[in-house]
């Protein structure tokens, strides 16, 4: 357990690590290129290491040196013997590696932690079956552990539900260039977290494969495309920038975050607009953003494209005047924890009034006090409630090591605010 020391007003400059979303995707795509790629400013965390180890189990040599990764891609050639892959709590690793397993010849078994076994996979499995693989659940239908038996992807049309996660779409898009025939992926219903699909297309394009978008919910990938090895710089992580920008907001201080692209495809870069709407002064630079906190006002925000930042905004809402309504976030039930439920519970421990709905949270600002915060093994809760500790005495974070999932140096970086 770690106790957060309050700050009267911070005045700091911090640098954030590379993006988890970009690192996952660059690892997958570099592994499918033929030859050596070097990933610069990559994020080494529990989640990205699960992806790298899974690719290693499929026959792709990967070497880390600090924030550099050497990936020796096989051009789609993977080992043909039966393979077992474990992805811990990393839903991204599970979904992306399941799709990669459909390229190889033979059988692959993928499993994860108990919480991961509760996270849905049905839409992805159905999509892979549509493209010519055999992919199914071992125990409970539509959930890990899953088995993929394949002789490569044929191609064709995959119609995929997008309400629960955009990762199903991203997984299919990244392996589509290696299919024997053209691939069309059509999203059925609403698409959660759409900016992550834009990140996927951006990485694919950087390695030489083009996704043609046909309207908002249809993606076409021509057969015969190849990924080419290259040196690739991973941009900074917009999600991890949010905690330090929010620190300025709740303390009325000033924080400049470096290695952050405010014009990023990452949906979480749009959090700068949320901060401004709540009353902060925001400055955007070429590779930085600076926030100066002023009196915060509650807002109404559709956070469908920024689900990872719902805990951060909820904590800010606790220190804002009036009500903050966070809506259109039903897919948060399927994250590392049930984030609507767990965020409401932990704000409640702090004495904050919260109303939890099926796809929304309503926070009434004021009255926040110290409390022992349960992280529910959810890195986003640990980091966002640490921000609360900068503004009120007595916040103690239990299970603080869960930040290793996405930001191993978080606590050291937080110290730089002092």
Secondary structure as UniProt FT lines:
FT   STRAND          2..3
FT   STRAND          11..15
FT   HELIX           20..32
FT   STRAND          34..40
FT   HELIX           46..57
FT   TURN            58..59
FT   STRAND          61..65
FT   TURN            66..67
FT   STRAND          68..74
FT   TURN            75..76
FT   STRAND          83..86
FT   TURN            88..89
FT   HELIX           91..101
FT   TURN            102..103
FT   STRAND          105..111
FT   TURN            114..115
FT   HELIX           116..118
FT   HELIX           122..130
FT   TURN            131..132
FT   STRAND          134..137
FT   TURN            141..142
FT   STRAND          146..151
FT   STRAND          156..161
FT   HELIX           167..176
FT   TURN            177..178
FT   STRAND          183..188
FT   TURN            192..194
FT   HELIX           195..206
FT   TURN            207..208
FT   STRAND          212..213
FT   STRAND          218..221
FT   TURN            223..224
FT   STRAND          231..233
FT   HELIX           238..251
FT   STRAND          254..258
FT   TURN            262..263
FT   HELIX           267..270
FT   HELIX           271..277
FT   TURN            278..279
FT   STRAND          281..284
FT   STRAND          288..292
FT   STRAND          300..302
FT   HELIX           304..309
FT   HELIX           310..317
FT   TURN            318..319
FT   STRAND          323..327
FT   HELIX           330..334
FT   HELIX           339..349
FT   TURN            350..351
FT   STRAND          353..356
FT   STRAND          360..364
FT   STRAND          371..373
FT   TURN            376..377
FT   HELIX           379..389
FT   TURN            390..391
FT   TURN            393..394
FT   STRAND          395..397
FT   HELIX           400..405
FT   TURN            408..409
FT   HELIX           410..415
FT   TURN            416..417
//
